[in-house]
Amino acid sequence: MATTKYEVTYIIKPDVDEESKKALVDGYDKVVVNNGGTMVESKDWGKRRFAYEINKYREGTYHIMTFTAENADAVNEFDRLSKIDNAILRSMTVKLDK
Protein backbone atom coordinates (compact mmCIF):
# COMPACT_ATOMS: atom_id res chain seq x y z
CA MET A 1 0.00 0.00 0.00
CA ALA A 2 1.25 3.49 -0.83
CA THR A 3 2.14 5.93 1.89
CA THR A 4 0.41 9.29 2.09
CA LYS A 5 1.98 12.48 3.41
CA TYR A 6 -0.08 14.57 5.83
CA GLU A 7 0.33 17.97 7.41
CA VAL A 8 -1.52 18.74 10.64
CA THR A 9 -1.69 22.28 11.97
CA TYR A 10 -3.13 22.78 15.42
CA ILE A 11 -3.55 25.80 17.68
CA ILE A 12 -2.72 25.55 21.38
CA LYS A 13 -4.29 27.96 23.89
CA PRO A 14 -1.94 30.88 24.65
CA ASP A 15 -2.21 30.45 28.43
CA VAL A 16 -0.68 26.94 28.41
CA ASP A 17 2.76 27.15 30.06
CA GLU A 18 5.89 26.08 28.16
CA GLU A 19 6.37 22.79 30.03
CA SER A 20 2.75 21.71 29.50
CA LYS A 21 2.94 22.73 25.84
CA LYS A 22 6.04 20.58 25.32
CA ALA A 23 4.31 17.60 26.97
CA LEU A 24 1.23 18.17 24.79
CA VAL A 25 3.26 18.32 21.57
CA ASP A 26 5.30 15.22 22.53
CA GLY A 27 2.07 13.39 23.34
CA TYR A 28 0.53 14.14 19.95
CA ASP A 29 3.78 13.20 18.17
CA LYS A 30 3.59 9.82 19.97
CA VAL A 31 -0.07 9.39 19.00
CA VAL A 32 0.90 9.67 15.34
CA VAL A 33 3.85 7.27 15.66
CA ASN A 34 1.89 4.73 17.76
CA ASN A 35 -0.85 4.62 15.12
CA GLY A 36 1.43 3.78 12.19
CA GLY A 37 2.67 7.22 11.17
CA THR A 38 6.28 8.16 10.49
CA MET A 39 7.13 11.65 11.72
CA VAL A 40 8.85 13.84 9.13
CA GLU A 41 8.80 17.13 11.04
CA SER A 42 7.18 18.62 14.12
CA LYS A 43 7.81 22.32 14.62
CA ASP A 44 6.48 25.25 16.58
CA TRP A 45 5.19 28.09 14.41
CA GLY A 46 4.97 30.54 17.28
CA LYS A 47 2.25 32.64 18.87
CA ARG A 48 0.03 34.48 16.40
CA ARG A 49 -2.95 36.79 16.60
CA PHE A 50 -6.27 35.51 15.18
CA ALA A 51 -8.39 37.33 12.62
CA TYR A 52 -11.39 36.62 14.87
CA GLU A 53 -11.98 35.38 18.40
CA ILE A 54 -11.91 31.62 19.04
CA ASN A 55 -13.39 30.51 22.38
CA LYS A 56 -12.74 34.00 23.80
CA TYR A 57 -9.04 33.90 22.80
CA ARG A 58 -7.52 36.48 20.45
CA GLU A 59 -4.21 34.59 19.90
CA GLY A 60 -2.77 31.09 20.07
CA THR A 61 0.39 29.06 19.57
CA TYR A 62 0.50 27.28 16.22
CA HIS A 63 2.22 23.90 15.81
CA ILE A 64 2.75 21.99 12.55
CA MET A 65 3.34 18.24 12.19
CA THR A 66 4.27 16.60 8.90
CA PHE A 67 4.17 12.81 8.72
CA THR A 68 3.60 9.87 6.40
CA ALA A 69 1.23 6.98 6.95
CA GLU A 70 -0.07 4.00 4.99
CA ASN A 71 -3.62 4.46 6.26
CA ALA A 72 -5.63 7.13 8.04
CA ASP A 73 -5.42 5.59 11.54
CA ALA A 74 -2.91 8.19 12.79
CA VAL A 75 -4.96 11.07 11.36
CA ASN A 76 -8.22 9.73 12.80
CA GLU A 77 -6.75 9.19 16.27
CA PHE A 78 -5.15 12.65 16.34
CA ASP A 79 -8.45 14.18 15.23
CA ARG A 80 -10.41 12.32 17.89
CA LEU A 81 -8.04 13.25 20.72
CA SER A 82 -7.59 16.89 19.68
CA LYS A 83 -11.36 17.46 19.66
CA ILE A 84 -11.68 16.42 23.32
CA ASP A 85 -8.49 18.18 24.49
CA ASN A 86 -9.29 21.53 26.13
CA ALA A 87 -5.80 22.90 25.35
CA ILE A 88 -6.37 22.66 21.57
CA LEU A 89 -8.46 25.45 20.05
CA ARG A 90 -8.49 24.25 16.42
CA SER A 91 -6.80 21.71 14.17
CA MET A 92 -6.64 21.14 10.44
CA THR A 93 -5.32 18.14 8.52
CA VAL A 94 -4.22 18.38 4.90
CA LYS A 95 -3.18 15.52 2.61
CA LEU A 96 -0.04 16.65 0.74
CA ASP A 97 0.99 15.75 -2.79
CA LYS A 98 4.18 13.75 -2.96
MDTraj code that builds the backbone (N, CA, C; nanometers):
import mdtraj as md
import numpy as np

residues = "MET ALA THR THR LYS TYR GLU VAL THR TYR ILE ILE LYS PRO ASP VAL ASP GLU GLU SER LYS LYS ALA LEU VAL ASP GLY TYR ASP LYS VAL VAL VAL ASN ASN GLY GLY THR MET VAL GLU SER LYS ASP TRP GLY LYS ARG ARG PHE ALA TYR GLU ILE ASN LYS TYR ARG GLU GLY THR TYR HIS ILE MET THR PHE THR ALA GLU ASN ALA ASP ALA VAL ASN GLU PHE ASP ARG LEU SER LYS ILE ASP ASN ALA ILE LEU ARG SER MET THR VAL LYS LEU ASP LYS".split()
xyz = np.array([
    [0.0836, -0.1184, 0.0000],
    [0.0000, 0.0000, 0.0000],
    [0.0884, 0.1252, 0.0000],
    [0.0471, 0.2260, -0.0711],
    [0.1253, 0.3492, -0.0833],
    [0.1116, 0.4344, 0.0418],
    [0.2205, 0.5037, 0.0735],
    [0.2139, 0.5935, 0.1888],
    [0.1638, 0.7303, 0.1444],
    [0.0951, 0.7964, 0.2332],
    [0.0411, 0.9295, 0.2090],
    [0.1077, 1.0262, 0.3050],
    [0.1353, 1.1455, 0.2569],
    [0.1979, 1.2478, 0.3409],
    [0.0896, 1.3433, 0.3898],
    [0.0902, 1.3695, 0.5207],
    [-0.0082, 1.4565, 0.5834],
    [0.0601, 1.5722, 0.6531],
    [-0.0114, 1.6840, 0.6613],
    [0.0333, 1.7966, 0.7411],
    [-0.0817, 1.8350, 0.8340],
    [-0.0523, 1.8370, 0.9639],
    [-0.1525, 1.8736, 1.0635],
    [-0.1071, 2.0032, 1.1296],
    [-0.1943, 2.1019, 1.1280],
    [-0.1694, 2.2279, 1.1971],
    [-0.2698, 2.2374, 1.3102],
    [-0.2204, 2.2608, 1.4303],
    [-0.3127, 2.2784, 1.5418],
    [-0.2731, 2.3989, 1.6251],
    [-0.3749, 2.4580, 1.6907],
    [-0.3551, 2.5805, 1.7684],
    [-0.3733, 2.5479, 1.9161],
    [-0.2713, 2.5795, 1.9940],
    [-0.2716, 2.5552, 2.1380],
    [-0.3101, 2.6867, 2.2074],
    [-0.3892, 2.6772, 2.3128],
    [-0.4291, 2.7963, 2.3885],
    [-0.3055, 2.8747, 2.4324],
    [-0.3122, 3.0075, 2.4308],
    [-0.1940, 3.0879, 2.4648],
    [-0.1581, 3.0850, 2.6130],
    [-0.2517, 3.0457, 2.7004],
    [-0.2215, 3.0449, 2.8434],
    [-0.1641, 2.9120, 2.8939],
    [-0.1336, 2.8200, 2.8027],
    [-0.0684, 2.6941, 2.8412],
    [0.0803, 2.7229, 2.8615],
    [0.1344, 2.6853, 2.9785],
    [0.2759, 2.7148, 3.0060],
    [0.3667, 2.6286, 2.9176],
    [0.4921, 2.6698, 2.9077],
    [0.5888, 2.6084, 2.8159],
    [0.6078, 2.4586, 2.8423],
    [0.6164, 2.4199, 2.9677],
    [0.6371, 2.2793, 3.0034],
    [0.5166, 2.1938, 2.9618],
    [0.3971, 2.2430, 2.9883],
    [0.2753, 2.1710, 2.9499],
    [0.2612, 2.1640, 2.7985],
    [0.3013, 2.2711, 2.7308],
    [0.2943, 2.2735, 2.5841],
    [0.3883, 2.1690, 2.5247],
    [0.5085, 2.1574, 2.5810],
    [0.6043, 2.0581, 2.5317],
    [0.5498, 1.9168, 2.5530],
    [0.4901, 1.8911, 2.6690],
    [0.4314, 1.7602, 2.6971],
    [0.3157, 1.7305, 2.6013],
    [0.2353, 1.8316, 2.5711],
    [0.1228, 1.8171, 2.4789],
    [0.1719, 1.7819, 2.3384],
    [0.2711, 1.8555, 2.2903],
    [0.3265, 1.8322, 2.1570],
    [0.3894, 1.6928, 2.1491],
    [0.4683, 1.6556, 2.2511],
    [0.5299, 1.5225, 2.2534],
    [0.4233, 1.4136, 2.2536],
    [0.3160, 1.4360, 2.3276],
    [0.2074, 1.3386, 2.3344],
    [0.1417, 1.3181, 2.1989],
    [0.1157, 1.4266, 2.1271],
    [0.0532, 1.4141, 1.9948],
    [0.1499, 1.3556, 1.8917],
    [0.2795, 1.3840, 1.9050],
    [0.3779, 1.3195, 1.8175],
    [0.3751, 1.1679, 1.8386],
    [0.3647, 1.1251, 1.9654],
    [0.3594, 0.9817, 1.9970],
    [0.2307, 0.9182, 1.9456],
    [0.1200, 0.9910, 1.9512],
    [-0.0074, 0.9391, 1.8999],
    [0.0074, 0.9034, 1.7518],
    [0.0710, 0.9916, 1.6768],
    [0.0904, 0.9672, 1.5337],
    [0.1788, 0.8446, 1.5118],
    [0.2908, 0.8373, 1.5828],
    [0.3852, 0.7265, 1.5663],
    [0.3229, 0.5938, 1.6117],
    [0.2506, 0.5956, 1.7236],
    [0.1895, 0.4730, 1.7758],
    [0.0764, 0.4205, 1.6883],
    [0.0231, 0.5038, 1.6001],
    [-0.0847, 0.4616, 1.5116],
    [-0.0380, 0.4433, 1.3673],
    [0.0900, 0.4154, 1.3501],
    [0.1427, 0.3783, 1.2191],
    [0.1998, 0.4917, 1.1364],
    [0.2100, 0.6103, 1.1909],
    [0.2670, 0.7225, 1.1165],
    [0.4173, 0.7319, 1.1356],
    [0.4840, 0.7907, 1.0395],
    [0.6278, 0.8163, 1.0488],
    [0.6482, 0.9672, 1.0471],
    [0.6975, 1.0198, 1.1565],
    [0.7125, 1.1647, 1.1724],
    [0.8216, 1.2167, 1.0786],
    [0.7886, 1.3180, 0.9987],
    [0.8852, 1.3845, 0.9128],
    [0.9366, 1.5097, 0.9826],
    [0.8422, 1.5890, 1.0372],
    [0.8798, 1.7134, 1.1037],
    [0.7703, 1.7531, 1.2021],
    [0.8108, 1.8087, 1.3143],
    [0.7175, 1.8617, 1.4125],
    [0.7791, 1.9915, 1.4642],
    [0.7178, 2.1046, 1.4260],
    [0.7808, 2.2317, 1.4620],
    [0.6783, 2.3320, 1.5141],
    [0.7281, 2.4179, 1.6011],
    [0.6479, 2.5247, 1.6583],
    [0.6482, 2.6412, 1.5602],
    [0.5310, 2.6978, 1.5352],
    [0.5195, 2.8086, 1.4414],
    [0.5059, 2.9406, 1.5143],
    [0.4996, 2.9339, 1.6464],
    [0.4967, 3.0543, 1.7278],
    [0.3566, 3.1035, 1.7599],
    [0.3518, 3.2053, 1.8445],
    [0.2251, 3.2640, 1.8873],
    [0.1820, 3.3674, 1.7841],
    [0.0554, 3.3565, 1.7414],
    [0.0032, 3.4479, 1.6403],
    [-0.1348, 3.4979, 1.6796],
    [-0.1658, 3.6166, 1.6345],
    [-0.2952, 3.6786, 1.6603],
    [-0.3967, 3.6263, 1.5585],
    [-0.5203, 3.6006, 1.6041],
    [-0.6271, 3.5510, 1.5178],
    [-0.6950, 3.6669, 1.4452],
    [-0.7580, 3.6353, 1.3342],
    [-0.8389, 3.7328, 1.2623],
    [-0.9719, 3.7547, 1.3353],
    [-1.0145, 3.6531, 1.4098],
    [-1.1386, 3.6621, 1.4869],
    [-1.1213, 3.5806, 1.6150],
    [-1.2061, 3.6037, 1.7099],
    [-1.1976, 3.5385, 1.8403],
    [-1.2376, 3.3910, 1.8307],
    [-1.1597, 3.3044, 1.8950],
    [-1.1911, 3.1615, 1.9037],
    [-1.1997, 3.1267, 2.0516],
    [-1.3171, 3.0865, 2.0969],
    [-1.3393, 3.0505, 2.2380],
    [-1.2882, 3.1587, 2.3338],
    [-1.3126, 3.2827, 2.3008],
    [-1.2742, 3.4000, 2.3804],
    [-1.1237, 3.4263, 2.3836],
    [-1.0482, 3.3648, 2.2923],
    [-0.9041, 3.3898, 2.2798],
    [-0.8797, 3.4701, 2.1531],
    [-0.7872, 3.5657, 2.1598],
    [-0.7517, 3.6484, 2.0446],
    [-0.6199, 3.6035, 1.9807],
    [-0.5460, 3.5112, 2.0465],
    [-0.4214, 3.4592, 1.9903],
    [-0.4010, 3.3163, 2.0368],
    [-0.3072, 3.2466, 1.9702],
    [-0.2770, 3.1094, 2.0071],
    [-0.1413, 3.0693, 1.9520],
    [-0.0896, 2.9576, 2.0008],
    [0.0393, 2.9057, 1.9566],
    [0.0149, 2.7992, 1.8508],
    [0.0672, 2.8213, 1.7328],
    [0.0503, 2.7277, 1.6219],
    [0.1608, 2.6226, 1.6250],
    [0.1239, 2.4984, 1.5917],
    [0.2216, 2.3900, 1.5810],
    [0.1899, 2.3101, 1.4555],
    [0.2938, 2.2725, 1.3808],
    [0.2753, 2.1994, 1.2551],
    [0.3475, 2.0659, 1.2629],
    [0.2753, 1.9583, 1.2290],
    [0.3336, 1.8239, 1.2190],
    [0.3227, 1.7788, 1.0743],
    [0.4305, 1.7215, 1.0224],
    [0.4273, 1.6600, 0.8902],
    [0.4679, 1.5142, 0.9109],
    [0.3875, 1.4227, 0.8566],
    [0.4173, 1.2811, 0.8723],
    [0.3629, 1.2017, 0.7554],
    [0.4113, 1.0779, 0.7416],
    [0.3601, 0.9868, 0.6399],
    [0.2922, 0.8705, 0.7091],
    [0.1942, 0.8129, 0.6410],
    [0.1230, 0.6976, 0.6951],
    [0.0638, 0.6172, 0.5798],
    [0.0510, 0.4866, 0.6015],
    [-0.0067, 0.4001, 0.4985],
    [-0.1585, 0.4032, 0.5009],
    [-0.2164, 0.4342, 0.6174],
    [-0.3620, 0.4461, 0.6265],
    [-0.3945, 0.5665, 0.7140],
    [-0.5214, 0.5927, 0.7329],
    [-0.5632, 0.7135, 0.8038],
    [-0.5770, 0.6941, 0.9549],
    [-0.5282, 0.5841, 1.0100],
    [-0.5423, 0.5592, 1.1539],
    [-0.4803, 0.6705, 1.2381],
    [-0.3597, 0.7145, 1.2021],
    [-0.2912, 0.8186, 1.2791],
    [-0.3681, 0.9505, 1.2717],
    [-0.4194, 0.9834, 1.1544],
    [-0.4964, 1.1069, 1.1362],
    [-0.6247, 1.1007, 1.2172],
    [-0.6948, 0.9890, 1.2089],
    [-0.8215, 0.9734, 1.2798],
    [-0.8034, 0.9803, 1.4307],
    [-0.6985, 0.9167, 1.4828],
    [-0.6754, 0.9185, 1.6274],
    [-0.6350, 1.0578, 1.6750],
    [-0.5495, 1.1269, 1.5986],
    [-0.5150, 1.2645, 1.6344],
    [-0.6403, 1.3511, 1.6365],
    [-0.7224, 1.3382, 1.5333],
    [-0.8445, 1.4182, 1.5228],
    [-0.9377, 1.3927, 1.6410],
    [-0.9531, 1.2684, 1.6767],
    [-1.0408, 1.2319, 1.7892],
    [-0.9902, 1.2925, 1.9202],
    [-0.8606, 1.2762, 1.9466],
    [-0.8040, 1.3254, 2.0721],
    [-0.7992, 1.4783, 2.0783],
    [-0.7696, 1.5424, 1.9667],
    [-0.7593, 1.6890, 1.9683],
    [-0.8952, 1.7547, 1.9896],
    [-1.0023, 1.6890, 1.9478],
    [-1.1359, 1.7458, 1.9663],
    [-1.1810, 1.7430, 2.1117],
    [-1.1286, 1.6499, 2.1908],
    [-1.1681, 1.6423, 2.3319],
    [-1.0659, 1.7063, 2.4253],
    [-0.9532, 1.7539, 2.3693],
    [-0.8489, 1.8180, 2.4493],
    [-0.8809, 1.9670, 2.4640],
    [-0.8951, 2.0129, 2.5874],
    [-0.9289, 2.1533, 2.6126],
    [-0.8164, 2.2502, 2.5773],
    [-0.6927, 2.2023, 2.5659],
    [-0.5801, 2.2904, 2.5353],
    [-0.5692, 2.3207, 2.3860],
    [-0.6412, 2.2461, 2.3017],
    [-0.6373, 2.2662, 2.1566],
    [-0.7593, 2.3472, 2.1147],
    [-0.7352, 2.4612, 2.0510],
    [-0.8455, 2.5453, 2.0052],
    [-0.8996, 2.4993, 1.8693],
    [-0.8111, 2.4684, 1.7754],
    [-0.8491, 2.4251, 1.6418],
    [-0.7406, 2.3342, 1.5863],
    [-0.7792, 2.2500, 1.4901],
    [-0.6801, 2.1713, 1.4171],
    [-0.7279, 2.1540, 1.2741],
    [-0.6326, 2.1345, 1.1844],
    [-0.6637, 2.1142, 1.0435],
    [-0.5639, 2.0140, 0.9858],
    [-0.6161, 1.9154, 0.9146],
    [-0.5322, 1.8143, 0.8521],
    [-0.5424, 1.8280, 0.7018],
    [-0.4270, 1.8247, 0.6351],
    [-0.4215, 1.8378, 0.4896],
    [-0.3407, 1.7210, 0.4353],
    [-0.3920, 1.6579, 0.3296],
    [-0.3178, 1.5524, 0.2612],
    [-0.2295, 1.6208, 0.1569],
    [-0.0985, 1.5983, 0.1642],
    [-0.0039, 1.6649, 0.0745],
    [0.0239, 1.5799, -0.0480],
    [0.0522, 1.6466, -0.1597],
    [0.0989, 1.5755, -0.2789],
    [0.2428, 1.5345, -0.2559],
    [0.2820, 1.4269, -0.3170],
    [0.4185, 1.3753, -0.2956],
    [0.5223, 1.4609, -0.3532],
])
top = md.Topology()
chain = top.add_chain()
for i, resn in enumerate(residues, 1):
    res = top.add_residue(resn, chain, resSeq=i)
    for name in ("N", "CA", "C"):
        top.add_atom(name, md.element.get_by_symbol(name[0]), res)
traj = md.Trajectory(xyz[None], top)
